[in-house]
Amino acid sequence: MEMLVWAFLGGIVGALLMDVTEAYAAKRGIYSGVSVALIGRWFIGLLHGKVLHQNIHDTKSLQHEVGVGWAFHFLIGGGGVALIYPMLLVVLGCPLRGNHIPGGIVFGLATSMLPWFILLPSFGWGMFGRRGPQGSNPVLASTLSHIPYGFGVGAVITLGSYISH
């Protein structure tokens, strides 16, 4: 059970590292086209039964979409997704104690597929975001940002495994 708490906290740390990386990459012209407002708009739409958008930019802005977007990003996208990592360890029979940074990074890279196959198509941008905003590079941007996400997950779980035992 403690491992799940550490994983959730690691996901939040990882989401923060992801944001820092995305901001740095965007200053160098590498961006996904996704904003926290669009994530909030999409999630609020999900709550009202709207899964797919023709183009989420054409969907009317919603009240509180930025706040909802931040909450979704950290609590579900960050912490919630990170819970998959320790569950995979258990299923695969891997040790729960030890250095999880390399495994976390691999996990982070694997989570790059979530925007490619779920978020971006739901925005109406197609798989891999190929119909996203002009000049965006969602495949590269999400790959780069998910590496530090995975690092955060692995580092916090590693720290937690030593603190707990």
Residue pairs with C-beta under 8 A, 6 or more apart in sequence:
2 160
2 164
3 86
3 89
3 96
3 157
3 160
3 161
3 164
4 83
4 86
5 160
6 86
6 156
6 157
6 159
6 160
6 161
6 164
7 79
7 82
7 83
7 85
7 86
7 153
7 156
7 157
8 79
8 80
8 82
8 83
9 79
9 156
9 160
10 82
10 85
10 104
10 152
10 153
10 154
10 155
10 156
10 157
10 160
11 78
11 79
11 80
11 81
11 82
11 83
11 149
11 152
11 153
12 74
12 75
12 78
12 79
12 82
13 152
13 153
13 155
13 156
14 78
14 82
14 104
14 108
14 148
14 149
14 150
14 151
14 152
14 153
14 156
15 73
15 74
15 77
15 78
15 79
15 149
15 152
16 74
16 78
16 152
17 148
17 149
17 151
17 152
18 78
18 145
18 146
18 148
18 149
18 152
19 73
20 148
21 144
21 145
21 147
21 148
22 31
22 32
22 141
22 144
22 145
25 31
25 141
25 144
25 145
26 141
29 135
30 137
30 140
30 141
30 144
31 135
31 136
31 137
31 141
32 115
32 129
32 132
32 136
32 137
32 138
32 141
32 142
32 145
33 125
33 129
33 132
33 133
33 136
33 138
34 115
34 119
34 120
34 123
34 138
35 69
36 66
36 69
36 70
36 73
37 61
37 65
37 66
37 69
38 56
38 57
38 65
38 69
38 123
39 69
39 72
39 73
39 77
39 119
40 62
40 64
40 65
40 66
40 67
40 68
40 69
40 70
40 72
41 56
41 59
41 61
41 62
41 65
41 69
42 53
42 56
42 119
42 122
42 123
43 68
43 69
43 72
44 62
44 64
44 65
44 68
45 51
45 53
45 59
45 62
51 122
52 121
52 122
52 124
53 59
53 122
53 123
53 124
54 124
55 123
55 124
55 125
55 131
56 122
56 123
56 124
56 125
57 133
58 124
77 114
78 149
81 111
81 114
82 153
84 107
85 100
85 103
85 104
85 107
85 153
85 154
85 157
86 96
86 157
88 94
88 107
89 95
89 96
89 103
90 96
94 103
96 161
97 161
97 162
97 165
98 158
98 161
99 154
99 158
100 153
100 154
100 155
100 157
100 158
100 161
101 151
101 154
101 155
101 158
102 154
103 154
104 150
104 151
104 152
104 153
104 154
104 155
104 157
104 158
105 147
105 150
105 151
105 154
106 150
107 150
107 153
107 154
108 146
108 147
108 148
108 149
108 150
108 151
108 153
108 154
109 143
109 146
109 147
109 150
111 146
111 149
111 150
112 139
112 142
112 143
112 146
115 129
115 138
115 142
116 127
116 128
116 129
116 138
116 139
116 142
117 127
120 126
120 127
120 128
120 129
120 132
120 138
121 127
123 129
123 132
124 131
125 131
125 132
125 138
128 138
128 139
129 136
129 138
129 139
132 138
